[in-house]
Amino acid sequence: MNRAYRSGALALMAAFFFSGCVWAPGQHLARTKPGPGQIRTSGNDQLDLVAITPRLIAQEQAGRAAEHVPQELLNYQPEPYRIGVGDVLYITVWEHPELTVPAGSQQQGALAGRVVQSDGTVFYPYIGKLQAAGSTPPELRERVARQLARVIHEPQVDVSILTYASQRVWVTGAVQQSRAVPLTVAPQTLQDAISSTGYNPTQADLSGVQLTRDGVTYTLDVTRLGGRPIYLRADDQIYIPFLDSKEVFVVGEVNLPGAQNFKTGSISLSQALGRARGLAQATADGNAVYVIRGAKPDALEQQPSVVYQLEAKSPAAFAVASQFDLLPGDVVFVGAAGITRWSRFVNQLLPFTGIIRNAAATSNDISNN
């Protein structure tokens, strides 16, 4: 009976030693045969395994540059400002102050402005009701001068806008104060509108700004626009999201695992490893640095998740890692070295061998009795 228990124990230990699952206990990624560059998890899902190389970095950067800003936004050029309902006009007739400031020098210039009424007209002496809405300031100036010429010899006329109220865009989200931003004769850009609202730099995610125009919402990374202006048009809506959902996760053989928030458009792999205080020198496998990136929620069935692998033992790998951008939700996993996996295997096996040894001793005692 004692021999049977010992044989059984040896068989179980041999099975554990030669089992691939326990030989390297803990999380690890193993290549299988689903296809080139793919691995299979314990379930039925497949993952694409991609090496992080300079060529991959160049391809991703080229792809981001190509699709960074929709072409229809870049192609849009604002038209000349046209006067609308609610605008306040200031019409000057040189050498005729009684027309420019009817109440005399005691009246402030702002009070001498003429509001465009709901029907698009303003009242002006010697002219009466004057259609202003829909005209540009130069067009309205020519019309006023032409009609005043019937009573004034060669009138010199100027038309300016004191208050812009007819055309606006709205800025909401992570700003100090959500408000409407008026459009003026000077073309307004997306960057101008965001700056004028005083966005909160500790909460605003400028890499995911949403611009809604004609029912279509565009997501833009303002930090990467460079000098390319995105001109606004009336009724555009701008939403600046908050940073509370921008984080990546670093786990495995690092000195400080955990979640990491970031405020810029992206965080590089080397930055994430640096925040984690680097790889654990005694236990980490430099060739087992993985970035696990899940598929988009709307494409989980059609598009597999992707696992990127970095061979960090090479000094050149850190230069590559500094150019590899992580996305929100990415998981950086650093595997353990072979000797560490063996040590953990032994530590897991020792309690089990103790159980077998106690069982064998109990069996021996029973057989002796």
C-alpha positions in Angstrom: 0.0 0.0 0.0 2.9 2.4 0.9 4.5 1.6 -2.5 1.3 2.4 -4.3 1.0 5.8 -2.7 4.7 6.6 -3.4 4.2 5.5 -7.1 1.1 7.7 -7.3 2.9 10.7 -5.9 5.8 10.3 -8.3 3.4 10.0 -11.2 1.6 13.1 -10.1 4.8 15.0 -9.7 6.0 13.9 -13.1 2.7 15.0 -14.7 3.2 18.4 -13.1 6.8 18.7 -14.2 6.0 17.9 -17.8 2.8 19.9 -18.0 3.2 23.1 -20.0 0.6 24.9 -17.9 2.4 24.5 -14.6 6.0 24.6 -16.0 5.5 28.3 -16.3 2.8 29.2 -13.8 1.1 32.5 -13.9 0.1 34.6 -16.8 2.0 34.1 -20.1 1.3 34.3 -23.8 2.1 31.2 -25.9 2.1 30.9 -29.7 -0.3 28.3 -31.2 -1.3 27.3 -34.7 -4.4 29.5 -35.5 -2.4 31.4 -38.1 0.7 33.5 -38.6 1.1 36.2 -36.1 -1.9 35.0 -34.0 -2.2 33.5 -30.5 -5.2 31.8 -29.0 -6.4 32.3 -25.5 -8.0 29.7 -23.2 -11.3 30.5 -24.8 -12.2 30.7 -28.5 -11.0 34.3 -29.1 -8.0 34.9 -31.2 -5.5 37.7 -30.7 -3.1 39.2 -33.3 0.5 39.2 -31.9 2.5 42.0 -33.5 6.1 42.9 -32.8 6.9 46.5 -32.0 9.4 47.5 -34.6 10.5 50.8 -36.3 8.4 49.8 -39.3 5.3 49.4 -37.2 5.9 52.8 -35.6 6.2 54.4 -39.0 3.0 52.8 -40.3 1.0 53.9 -37.3 2.3 57.4 -37.5 1.5 57.6 -41.2 -2.0 56.2 -40.5 -2.7 58.8 -37.8 -1.4 61.6 -40.0 -3.6 60.5 -42.9 -6.9 60.3 -40.9 -6.1 62.8 -38.2 -8.4 65.6 -39.5 -11.3 65.0 -41.9 -10.7 66.6 -45.2 -14.1 68.3 -45.3 -13.1 70.3 -42.2 -9.8 71.3 -43.7 -11.4 72.3 -47.0 -14.0 74.6 -45.4 -13.2 78.3 -45.9 -15.4 80.9 -44.1 -17.4 83.3 -46.1 -17.4 87.1 -45.5 -19.4 88.0 -42.4 -23.0 88.8 -43.2 -25.0 91.1 -40.9 -27.8 89.3 -39.0 -30.6 89.9 -36.6 -29.4 91.2 -33.2 -26.2 92.7 -34.5 -25.5 96.3 -33.4 -24.2 98.6 -36.2 -22.3 101.8 -36.0 -22.8 103.9 -39.1 -20.5 106.9 -39.5 -21.0 109.8 -42.0 -17.9 112.0 -42.0 -18.5 115.7 -41.4 -22.1 115.0 -40.4 -22.0 114.2 -36.7 -25.7 114.8 -36.4 -26.2 111.6 -38.4 -23.5 109.6 -36.7 -24.4 110.6 -33.1 -27.9 112.1 -33.2 -28.0 113.1 -29.5 -24.8 115.1 -29.7 -21.4 114.7 -28.1 -22.9 113.9 -24.8 -24.1 110.5 -26.1 -21.7 107.6 -25.9 -20.7 105.9 -29.1 -22.1 102.6 -27.9 -25.6 104.1 -27.4 -25.5 105.4 -30.9 -25.5 101.9 -32.3 -28.4 100.7 -34.3 -29.8 97.2 -33.6 -30.8 95.0 -36.5 -34.5 94.3 -35.9 -36.2 90.9 -36.2 -37.2 91.8 -39.8 -33.6 92.4 -40.7 -33.9 96.2 -40.9 -32.4 99.3 -39.2 -33.7 102.9 -39.3 -31.4 105.7 -40.5 -32.2 109.4 -41.1 -33.0 110.4 -44.7 -33.3 106.8 -45.6 -35.9 105.3 -43.3 -36.0 101.5 -43.0 -32.9 100.0 -44.4 -32.5 96.3 -45.1 -29.3 95.2 -43.4 -29.5 91.5 -42.7 -27.8 89.4 -45.3 -25.4 92.1 -46.4 -21.7 92.3 -45.6 -20.5 95.6 -44.0 -18.9 96.9 -47.2 -22.2 96.1 -49.1 -24.2 98.0 -46.6 -21.8 100.9 -46.6 -22.2 101.3 -50.4 -26.0 101.2 -50.1 -26.1 103.8 -47.4 -23.8 106.1 -49.3 -25.8 105.7 -52.5 -29.1 106.6 -50.8 -27.6 109.5 -48.8 -26.1 111.0 -52.0 -29.7 112.3 -52.7 -29.4 114.8 -49.8 -25.6 115.0 -49.1 -23.0 115.8 -51.6 -20.5 112.8 -52.0 -21.1 111.4 -48.5 -18.2 109.5 -46.9 -19.7 106.5 -45.0 -18.3 103.8 -42.8 -20.2 100.8 -41.4 -18.8 98.8 -38.4 -20.3 96.3 -36.0 -20.3 97.2 -32.3 -21.8 93.9 -31.1 -21.9 90.6 -32.8 -25.0 88.6 -31.8 -26.4 86.9 -34.9 -23.9 84.1 -35.4 -22.5 82.0 -32.6 -20.9 78.7 -31.7 -21.2 76.9 -28.4 -18.4 75.5 -26.2 -19.2 73.1 -23.4 -17.5 70.5 -21.3 -14.2 70.9 -19.4 -14.1 74.7 -19.6 -14.2 77.3 -16.9 -17.6 78.5 -18.2 -19.7 77.0 -20.9 -20.8 79.8 -23.2 -21.7 80.9 -26.7 -18.7 82.4 -28.6 -19.8 85.0 -31.3 -18.4 84.8 -34.8 -17.0 88.1 -36.1 -15.7 89.5 -39.3 -12.4 87.9 -38.5 -12.6 84.1 -39.2 -12.9 82.1 -36.0 -11.0 78.9 -35.6 -11.6 75.9 -33.3 -8.4 76.7 -31.4 -9.5 80.4 -31.0 -12.9 79.3 -29.5 -11.3 76.8 -27.1 -8.8 79.4 -25.9 -11.4 82.1 -25.4 -13.4 79.9 -23.0 -10.5 79.3 -20.6 -10.5 75.5 -20.6 -9.3 73.7 -17.5 -5.8 72.2 -18.3 -6.0 69.7 -15.4 -9.4 68.3 -16.5 -9.7 68.9 -20.3 -8.9 66.2 -22.8 -7.8 68.2 -25.8 -7.0 65.0 -27.7 -10.7 64.1 -28.0 -12.5 67.4 -28.7 -15.8 66.8 -30.4 -17.0 69.2 -33.1 -20.7 68.8 -34.2 -21.7 70.4 -37.5 -24.9 69.7 -39.4 -25.7 66.6 -37.2 -22.2 65.1 -37.8 -19.8 64.8 -34.9 -16.0 64.8 -35.5 -13.5 63.8 -32.9 -10.3 65.9 -33.1 -6.9 65.9 -31.4 -6.3 69.6 -31.0 -2.8 69.0 -29.6 -1.8 67.6 -33.0 -3.4 70.2 -35.3 -0.2 72.2 -35.6 -0.7 75.2 -37.8 -3.7 73.8 -39.6 -6.8 75.9 -38.8 -10.2 74.4 -38.4 -12.6 77.3 -39.3 -15.9 77.5 -37.5 -19.3 78.3 -38.9 -22.5 79.4 -37.3 -24.2 76.9 -34.9 -21.2 74.7 -34.6 -21.1 72.9 -31.2 -17.8 72.1 -29.5 -17.5 69.7 -26.6 -14.3 69.3 -24.6 -14.3 66.0 -22.7 -12.9 65.4 -19.3 -9.8 63.3 -18.5 -11.4 60.9 -16.0 -11.5 58.1 -18.6 -7.9 58.4 -19.9 -5.8 55.7 -18.2 -3.6 52.7 -19.0 -2.7 49.8 -16.8 0.8 48.4 -16.2 0.9 45.0 -14.5 3.3 42.1 -14.1 7.0 42.3 -13.3 7.3 46.0 -12.7 8.3 47.9 -9.6 5.1 49.9 -9.3 2.1 48.2 -11.1 -1.2 50.0 -11.3 -3.4 52.3 -13.4 -1.8 55.5 -14.9 -3.7 58.6 -15.9 -2.4 60.9 -18.6 -3.5 64.3 -19.8 -1.9 64.6 -23.3 -3.1 63.0 -26.5 -1.2 59.8 -25.7 1.5 58.3 -23.5 4.4 56.3 -24.9 5.2 52.8 -23.8 8.6 54.0 -22.3 6.8 56.7 -20.3 4.3 54.1 -18.9 7.2 51.8 -17.9 9.0 54.8 -16.4 6.0 55.7 -14.3 6.0 52.1 -13.1 9.6 52.5 -11.9 10.9 50.3 -14.7 11.1 46.5 -15.0 11.8 44.4 -11.9 15.5 43.5 -12.6 15.4 40.3 -10.5 12.3 38.8 -12.0 11.3 40.4 -15.3 11.8 38.9 -18.7 13.0 41.6 -21.0 11.5 39.8 -24.0 8.1 39.5 -22.4 6.8 43.1 -22.5 3.4 43.1 -24.1 0.8 45.7 -24.8 -2.7 44.2 -24.9 -5.2 46.3 -26.8 -8.8 45.3 -27.0 -10.9 45.7 -30.1 -13.5 48.5 -30.3 -16.8 47.6 -28.7 -18.7 47.8 -32.0 -16.2 45.4 -33.7 -15.5 42.7 -31.1 -16.8 39.9 -33.3 -15.3 41.1 -36.6 -11.9 42.5 -35.4 -9.7 40.5 -33.0 -7.8 42.2 -30.1 -4.1 42.9 -30.7 -1.1 42.1 -28.5 2.1 44.0 -29.2 5.4 42.6 -28.1 8.6 44.5 -27.3 11.9 42.8 -27.0 13.2 45.1 -24.2 16.5 43.2 -23.8 17.9 45.1 -26.8 19.1 48.7 -26.0 17.5 49.9 -29.3 14.1 48.7 -28.0 13.8 51.7 -25.6 14.1 54.1 -28.6 11.3 52.2 -30.2 9.2 52.1 -27.0 9.5 55.9 -26.7 7.8 56.2 -30.1 5.0 53.6 -29.5 1.9 55.4 -28.3 -0.5 53.8 -25.9 -4.2 54.3 -26.1 -6.7 54.6 -23.2 -7.6 51.2 -21.9 -4.3 49.5 -23.0 -2.8 47.0 -20.6 1.0 46.7 -20.4 2.0 43.3 -19.1 5.6 42.4 -18.2 6.2 38.6 -17.9 8.5 36.9 -15.5 11.9 35.4 -16.4 12.3 31.7 -16.7 14.1 31.2 -13.4 11.4 33.2 -11.7 8.7 31.0 -13.2 10.6 27.9 -12.0 10.9 29.4 -8.5 7.2 30.1 -8.3 6.5 26.6 -9.7 8.6 25.0 -6.9 6.9 27.2 -4.3 3.5 26.1 -5.6 4.6 22.5 -5.7 6.1 22.2 -2.2 2.8 22.4 -0.3 1.3 19.8 -2.6 4.3 17.4 -2.1 3.8 17.9 1.7 0.2 16.8 1.3 1.3 13.7 -0.6 4.0 12.9 2.0 1.5 13.2 4.8 -0.9 10.9 3.0 1.9 8.4 2.4 2.9 8.5 6.0 -0.7 8.0 7.1 -1.0 5.0 4.7 2.1 3.5 6.1 0.8 3.8 9.6 -2.4 2.1 8.6 -0.7 -0.7 6.9 1.6 -1.3 9.9 -1.3 -1.5 12.2 
